[in-house]
Amino acid sequence: MPVKLPLGIEWFREFRSDNCYYVDKTGVIEELFREKFKVNLITRPRRFGKTLFMDMLREFFDIRRDSKELFRGLEVSKSQELCDRWMNQYPVLFLTLKDAAGEDFSSAYGMLKFVTASLCVEHAYLEDSERVSDRDREIFNRLSYQRGTKEDVQGALVTLMRMMSAHFGKPVILLVDEYDVPLAKASDRGYYREMLEVIRVFLGMAWKSNPFLEFAVVTGCLRIAKESIFTGANNFVSNSISNRRFGRYFGFTEEEVKELLEATGFTEHLSEIKDWYDGYLFGENEVYCPWDVMNHVSMLRVDPRSKPADYWKDTSHNEIIRSFIDLPGMDVRGKFEILLAGGVIQERIVEDMTYDLADSTEENLWSILYLTGYLTQAREERYPEGFQKEEGTTVLCIPNEEVKTIFEDTIVKWFRDTVTGMDRSGLFEAWWDGDDQKLTELVTDILFDTISYFDYKEDYYHAFTAGLFVGAGYAVSSNKEQGTGRADIVVQDRKNRRALIIEAKHSKKESDMEKDCRRAADQINRRQYIRTDLKGYRKILCYGIAFFEKDCLVRLLSDYLT
């Protein structure tokens, strides 16, 4: 039978019951107990299986479930002693905070009340339990109908855990998924301090000297400073992408990707999948993004000719790159160019921070790009010759082609927005006046202030030149992708019946720039762009532009009056 891919499925029971393809990560349960901590914080980038991991833990531990068949044949089932001691033996309180957010504090707090009400509905059996106190039952009732006071909401987890412990006669295992989403959204929308006050108590009380807690596992993208959320959490451990522990349990290893491709019949696509979705270094384990791999294999099933695409992209998250570029007082453009050219940079990484101070230093911003998966640790084989790593720094690179396209797309949009906001009247006047000397100066200045990508290839310069005219009311056609026979760029001012024909060249060395401008003139004349494209225009100016790295040379080739 064909392999069933689990796209759109987050729940472990559904994975196993529907016989979906499952990459066995259950060994993480045994790893969790090698050195048992009261509170375990695990941070990973989005789309690396955190929610499925948490739901798998719920299925394994929850006393209200019978999960033996779900785990049959999986790695954890080999440890009989572990299964006898822990499988379906403890009450579990599982919640996700990914939806506890909003455009303002009021709406976000309302969603937090909804989350707590949903927990009460899930554990409605507690309301009728003879073992819980009447006072807790009253609070439970208020929370269920979203009528709880602020104190009720902030203490909701402790109340529920106390009731569950009384009902089952055992301490509770607490699982909190996406714990930092409410604060990340609050920071973006400007109500961080209000939300922090609520979340700090809501979560902090659950693990601070709580006799009803067996242990807690908490997941998110970033570790929020210990003094903000994890104050008083005794026996606390944080595991990030820098740590060796759990390295292979989030993301797919290359062997796991090979097995998936063999099972689906797409082994010949391993190389392109590796280029696009591999490259993340978690501890000492290089892993692929599982979300991307599954989506691409699914697309290959529809059309075996499908090219890799950006499945990880998320506009709301990708804005972090844009905010990084826009921040005043931080000149990071040179480092971006190094990264986009396939190089490495080294920075000091801060793993313990607060969202409200995330953009206060360049060090914090590089840290966020690293911890959220936009950058990764570079293996030594990627270091350039003679590279010396400074003590206390992490060597960073862009992990793969997918993330590189996110950087490039963000930079293209930033360039267009920047150019649109400029006073370009002098630039346009020089184009229409045929002042190639002034154009050389102005275009070079703009080029110098932008972020280069594509490693200075001709396509980059072509897009740059076309972008100079964006949003100015001109009709701009760019025919580079259509092969020979058409000019690189044609700019039409229909109102005044005038046009520009621009042929862009990438020079291999600075001394070739003048020669390449002449080559552009020959190309325009030879292919007769004037007669075929722009009949009826009174004035047509033809330009050749040669680029070498951050230098530009503009030459007026001819001025035709028709």
PEHU-V785349 format. One line per field, one symbol per residue. ss: DSSP state (@ for helix, = for strand, . for the rest). psi: psi as a letter, one per 40 degrees, with the letter a starting at -180 (. if undefined). A space follows every 50 residues. Layout:
ss: ???
psi: ???
This chain:
ss: ...=.......@@@@@@..=......@@@@@@......=====......@ @@@@@@@@@@@=.....@@@@...@@@@.@@@@@@@...=======.... ....@@@@@@@@@@@@@@@@@@.@@@@@.....@@@@@@@@@@@.....@ @@@@.@@@@@@@@@@@@@...======...@@@@@@@@@..@@@@@@@@@ @@@@@@@.....========..==...........====........... .=.@@@@@@@@@@@..@@@@@@@@@@@..===..====.@@@@@@@@@@@ @@............@@@@@@@@@@@@......@@@@@@@@....===... .==.@@@....@@@@@@@@@@....==..@@@...........====... @@@@@@@@@@@@@@@@@@@@....@@@@@@@@@..@@@@@@@@@@@@@.. ...@@@.@@@@@@@@@@.......====.@@@......=====....=== ======...@@@@@@@@@@@@@@@@@@.@@@@@.....==========.. ===========.
psi: iihhifhehehddddddefihhhheeedddddedghidhhhhhiiifffd dddddddddddheeihedddeheiddeegdddddddhfeihhhhihedeg iididdddddddddddddddddfddddeheeiidddddddddddefeiid ddddeddddddddddddefiiihhhhifdeddddddddeffddddddddd ddddddehfheehdiihhiadihihdeddehegifiihhaedidhedeeh ihiddddddddddeffdeedddddddeaehhhbehhiihddddddddddd ddheehiiigeehhdddeeddddddehiehgeddddddddeeaiihihhh ehiideedfdiddddddddddeediihhideehihehhhiheihhiihdi ddddddddddddddddddddeiheddddddddefgdddddddddddddei hiaeffidddddddddedeheeeihhhhfdeeaieiidhhhhgddefiih hhhhihhdideeddddddddddddddefdddddfhehdhhhhihhhhhbe iihhhhdihhh.
